[in-house]
Amino acid sequence: MFRFRYLFLVLLILGGAVGASETSNAQTPESSPGQGFIYATVTWPSGESKTGFLRWGDEEAFWDDLFHSGYRDQVWDQYVDLEDLRKERRAEYFKTHGLLDRIAYAMEKDRGNPLGWRMFLSRFGDLRSIEIHDGDDDFAITADGGRHQIGGYANDSGSRLYLFIGQEKPERIRWNDLTEIVFSAAPPGSVPYAERLYGRVETSEGMFEGFIQWDKSECTSLDILD
């Protein structure tokens, strides 16, 4: 059986892959050549702002891509005996690790928060904005008005960003240099910095046609297949 090791095939059917909410940033297929691409206004502490197509490093570029981060608060901490949980996780770790690993665990992880992370996950098309406060107390505001304190866990929160304005060379932006990212639909007629990869894949399971992405990165005509 053919294995898709690095190739993720995305099929968009009737334009329904970006969010169903009316407040989503999705565009109709006929509205603009930039439909599907993330578009936003970024703002610096000085008040300066710029608007254009925005990409997360060499990865997320489209409204149906996923933004990963972690919640700063844990909703179940009041229901858990933290010391019992710490002992339980220590015992599980010690079962499969040697003496040096156990010592390192006791010196570092054993003193941390035993609750771990609670994942925050959202399609970019379901985000209204992101407030940035030095990467520690950031907030993601979703299309339904929800305000979620986030940080860490994945490189999406703290990633380098690339802002594409017209035909200019993209501006590389550090996450912590910004105060806010506000998402919006690209204006009709706006031309994106690249084309989304589209093609046909023949496998032992049949023929599939649609948008194509290699793992979590290569997905535009600018990307390099290496």
PEMOTA-V945317 format. One record per helix or strand of 3 or more residues. SS is the DSSP state (~ for helix, > for strand). FROM is the first residue (numbers start at 1). TO is the last residue. If there is no record, write none. Layout:
SS & FROM & TO
SS & FROM & TO
This chain:
> & 7 & 10
> & 39 & 44
> & 49 & 56
> & 66 & 71
~ & 77 & 79
~ & 82 & 95
~ & 99 & 107
~ & 109 & 111
> & 118 & 123
~ & 124 & 126
> & 127 & 131
> & 138 & 142
> & 147 & 150
> & 161 & 164
> & 171 & 173
~ & 175 & 177
> & 178 & 183
> & 198 & 203
> & 206 & 214
